[in-house]
């Protein structure tokens, strides 16, 4: 099993493009990801800029991400970018059991990816079927309410970690997210961290009906394959 953590940076679609915005509000302009092996060790990194089709890079996006129009002028369009990314995802998979699991922090990346593929008539490769919202999983593992999911920054802080690198870089966000999966697999360290965080929140007990042993078995948590639909609230709630 290969584990892929991914993240996207986006550029808004202008408001005058109403039909497009009814499907998705922005375009992916950067794909970032890291690859972990079956022992949850980081083995590779991926970063690729993507050229938007509806609008040049907006000034506030450059300010937020550091991505300039000149960075995407010669970049591939999304269709070709997905081909490159998919080839990277599948590299080495045939040497193992051929299985790949994809993770993202929050479900907004899936909504963006599936919505933009729908908008641009791009078929979604089969390897993206095993997609997991790790924010939901991690919130459950911490015994917290799904109504108040942890941001990535807070999750790293709660795990005695800190955000490494520049936020709003897709690959950096992906690598920081992946570090939480590595922590989860260290049962003793994570159990201690969970106890401390829950005490600080005034919630000392493990959730009713669950044990840490059960929750650490990530294979028991089904991947989510949300239906592709128009989502006018497709805004990332990550940091």
C-alpha positions as CSV (number, residue, x, y, z in Angstrom):
1,X,0.0,0.0,0.0
2,X,1.3,3.4,-1.0
3,X,0.0,6.5,0.9
4,X,-0.3,9.8,-0.9
5,X,-1.0,13.1,0.9
6,X,-2.0,15.9,-1.5
7,X,-2.9,19.5,-1.4
8,X,-4.0,22.1,-4.0
9,X,-3.6,25.8,-4.3
10,X,-6.4,27.6,-6.3
11,X,-7.1,30.7,-8.2
12,X,-10.7,32.1,-8.3
13,X,-12.8,31.9,-11.4
14,X,-14.1,35.4,-12.2
15,X,-17.7,36.1,-11.2
16,X,-18.8,36.8,-14.8
17,X,-18.2,33.1,-15.5
18,X,-21.5,32.1,-13.8
19,X,-21.9,28.7,-15.5
20,X,-18.4,27.6,-14.5
21,X,-18.8,29.0,-10.9
22,X,-22.0,27.0,-10.5
23,X,-19.8,23.9,-10.7
24,X,-16.6,25.1,-9.0
25,X,-15.4,28.4,-7.7
26,X,-11.8,28.2,-8.6
27,X,-9.0,26.4,-10.6
28,X,-6.1,24.4,-9.3
29,X,-2.9,26.3,-9.9
30,X,-0.6,24.0,-7.9
31,X,-0.5,20.4,-7.0
32,X,1.7,19.3,-4.1
33,X,2.0,15.8,-2.6
34,X,4.2,13.4,-0.7
35,X,4.4,9.7,-0.9
36,X,4.7,7.3,2.0
37,X,5.5,3.6,1.8
38,X,3.7,0.8,3.7
39,X,5.7,1.7,6.8
40,X,4.6,5.3,6.6
41,X,8.1,6.5,5.7
42,X,8.3,9.5,3.3
43,X,9.8,8.3,0.1
44,X,9.1,11.1,-2.5
45,X,7.7,14.6,-3.1
46,X,5.8,16.1,-5.9
47,X,5.2,19.7,-6.9
48,X,3.7,21.0,-10.1
49,X,2.2,24.4,-11.1
50,X,-0.9,24.3,-13.3
51,X,-2.0,26.9,-15.8
52,X,-5.5,28.3,-15.2
53,X,-7.9,28.7,-18.1
54,X,-10.4,31.3,-16.8
55,X,-8.3,34.0,-15.3
56,X,-4.7,35.0,-14.8
57,X,-3.3,34.6,-11.3
58,X,-5.0,37.2,-9.1
59,X,-2.8,39.6,-7.0
60,X,-4.2,38.4,-3.7
61,X,-3.4,34.8,-4.7
62,X,0.2,35.8,-5.4
63,X,0.4,37.5,-2.1
64,X,-1.1,34.4,-0.3
65,X,0.8,31.6,-2.1
66,X,3.8,33.3,-3.8
67,X,2.6,31.9,-7.2
68,X,3.0,34.5,-10.0
69,X,1.5,34.5,-13.4
70,X,5.0,34.0,-14.9
71,X,5.2,30.7,-12.8
72,X,2.2,29.2,-14.7
73,X,2.6,30.7,-18.2
74,X,4.4,27.6,-19.4
75,X,2.8,25.2,-17.0
76,X,0.5,22.3,-18.2
77,X,-3.2,22.7,-18.2
78,X,-5.1,20.6,-15.6
79,X,-5.7,17.6,-17.9
80,X,-1.9,17.2,-18.6
81,X,-1.1,18.0,-15.0
82,X,-3.4,15.1,-13.8
83,X,-1.6,12.8,-16.2
84,X,1.8,13.7,-14.8
85,X,0.5,13.5,-11.2
86,X,-1.2,10.1,-11.8
87,X,2.0,8.7,-13.3
88,X,3.9,9.8,-10.2
89,X,1.3,8.3,-7.9
90,X,1.5,4.9,-9.6
91,X,5.3,4.8,-9.7
92,X,6.4,1.8,-7.7
93,X,2.9,0.7,-6.9
94,X,3.2,-2.3,-9.1
95,X,6.2,-3.4,-7.0
96,X,4.0,-3.8,-4.0
97,X,0.4,-4.8,-3.8
98,X,-0.6,-2.2,-6.4
99,X,-2.9,-0.4,-3.9
100,X,-2.8,3.4,-3.4
101,X,-4.7,5.4,-0.8
102,X,-5.0,9.2,-1.2
103,X,-5.4,11.5,1.8
104,X,-6.2,15.2,2.0
105,X,-6.7,17.5,4.9
106,X,-10.5,18.2,4.8
107,X,-12.9,17.3,2.0
108,X,-12.5,20.5,0.1
109,X,-9.7,19.1,-2.1
110,X,-12.0,16.3,-3.3
111,X,-14.7,18.8,-4.1
112,X,-12.3,21.0,-6.0
113,X,-10.7,18.1,-7.9
114,X,-13.9,16.4,-8.9
115,X,-15.7,19.6,-9.6
116,X,-13.0,21.0,-11.8
117,X,-12.7,17.7,-13.7
118,X,-16.4,17.8,-14.3
119,X,-16.2,21.4,-15.5
120,X,-13.3,20.6,-17.9
121,X,-14.6,17.1,-19.0
122,X,-11.6,15.3,-17.6
123,X,-12.0,11.7,-16.6
124,X,-10.9,10.9,-13.1
125,X,-8.4,8.0,-13.0
126,X,-9.4,4.9,-10.9
127,X,-6.5,5.4,-8.5
128,X,-8.4,8.4,-7.0
129,X,-11.2,6.2,-5.8
130,X,-9.5,5.5,-2.5
131,X,-9.6,9.0,-1.2
132,X,-9.7,9.7,2.5
133,X,-10.5,13.0,4.4
134,X,-7.8,12.8,7.0
135,X,-9.1,15.8,8.9
136,X,-12.3,13.8,9.6
137,X,-10.3,10.7,10.6
138,X,-7.8,12.6,12.8
139,X,-10.7,14.5,14.6
140,X,-12.3,11.1,15.3
141,X,-9.0,9.7,16.5
142,X,-8.6,12.6,18.9
143,X,-12.1,11.9,20.2
144,X,-13.4,15.3,19.2
145,X,-16.7,16.3,17.6
146,X,-17.0,16.3,13.9
147,X,-18.8,19.6,14.2
148,X,-15.5,21.2,15.3
149,X,-12.8,19.7,13.2
150,X,-9.2,20.7,13.9
151,X,-7.4,23.0,11.5
152,X,-4.1,21.6,10.2
153,X,-2.1,24.2,12.1
154,X,-4.0,23.4,15.3
155,X,-3.6,19.7,14.8
156,X,0.1,20.1,14.4
157,X,0.2,22.2,17.6
158,X,-1.9,19.7,19.5
159,X,0.6,17.0,18.5
160,X,3.5,19.0,19.9
161,X,4.6,19.7,16.4
162,X,4.8,22.9,14.5
163,X,4.1,23.9,10.9
164,X,7.3,23.4,8.9
165,X,7.9,25.6,5.9
166,X,5.7,28.2,4.3
167,X,1.9,27.8,4.6
168,X,0.0,28.0,1.3
169,X,2.6,25.9,-0.5
170,X,0.8,22.8,-1.7
171,X,3.7,20.4,-1.2
172,X,4.5,21.8,2.3
173,X,0.9,21.5,3.4
174,X,0.8,17.9,2.2
175,X,4.1,17.0,4.0
176,X,2.9,18.6,7.2
177,X,-0.4,16.7,6.9
178,X,1.5,13.4,6.3
179,X,3.4,13.9,9.6
180,X,0.2,13.5,11.5
181,X,-0.3,10.0,10.0
182,X,3.2,9.0,11.1
183,X,2.3,10.2,14.6
184,X,-1.0,8.3,14.6
185,X,0.9,5.0,13.9
186,X,3.0,5.5,17.0
187,X,0.3,4.4,19.3
188,X,1.9,5.2,22.6
189,X,3.0,8.7,21.6
190,X,-0.4,9.5,20.1
191,X,-2.3,8.1,23.1
192,X,-0.3,10.3,25.4
193,X,-0.8,13.3,23.2
194,X,-4.6,12.6,23.0
195,X,-4.8,12.3,26.8
196,X,-3.1,15.7,27.3
197,X,-5.2,17.5,24.6
198,X,-8.5,16.1,25.9
199,X,-7.6,17.1,29.5
200,X,-6.9,20.6,28.3
201,X,-10.3,20.6,26.6
202,X,-12.0,19.1,29.7
203,X,-12.7,15.8,27.9
204,X,-10.8,13.1,29.6
205,X,-12.6,10.0,28.4
206,X,-12.1,8.1,25.1
207,X,-15.3,8.3,23.0
208,X,-18.0,5.9,24.0
209,X,-18.0,2.7,22.0
210,X,-14.5,3.2,20.7
211,X,-11.1,2.3,21.9
212,X,-7.7,3.7,20.8
213,X,-6.9,0.2,19.4
214,X,-9.9,0.3,17.2
215,X,-9.3,3.8,16.1
216,X,-5.7,3.2,15.2
217,X,-6.8,0.6,12.7
218,X,-7.2,3.0,9.8
219,X,-8.2,0.1,7.5
220,X,-11.5,0.0,9.4
221,X,-12.3,3.6,8.4
222,X,-13.9,3.6,4.9
223,X,-12.7,6.0,2.3
224,X,-15.2,8.6,1.3
225,X,-16.1,8.9,-2.3
226,X,-18.4,11.9,-2.3
227,X,-20.8,12.5,-5.2
228,X,-19.7,15.2,-7.6
229,X,-22.1,18.1,-7.3
230,X,-22.2,21.9,-7.5
231,X,-20.9,23.4,-4.3
232,X,-21.0,27.1,-4.0
233,X,-19.5,26.9,-0.6
234,X,-16.3,25.2,-1.8
235,X,-13.9,27.1,0.3
236,X,-10.9,25.5,2.1
237,X,-11.1,25.4,5.8
238,X,-7.6,24.2,6.6
239,X,-5.5,26.6,8.5
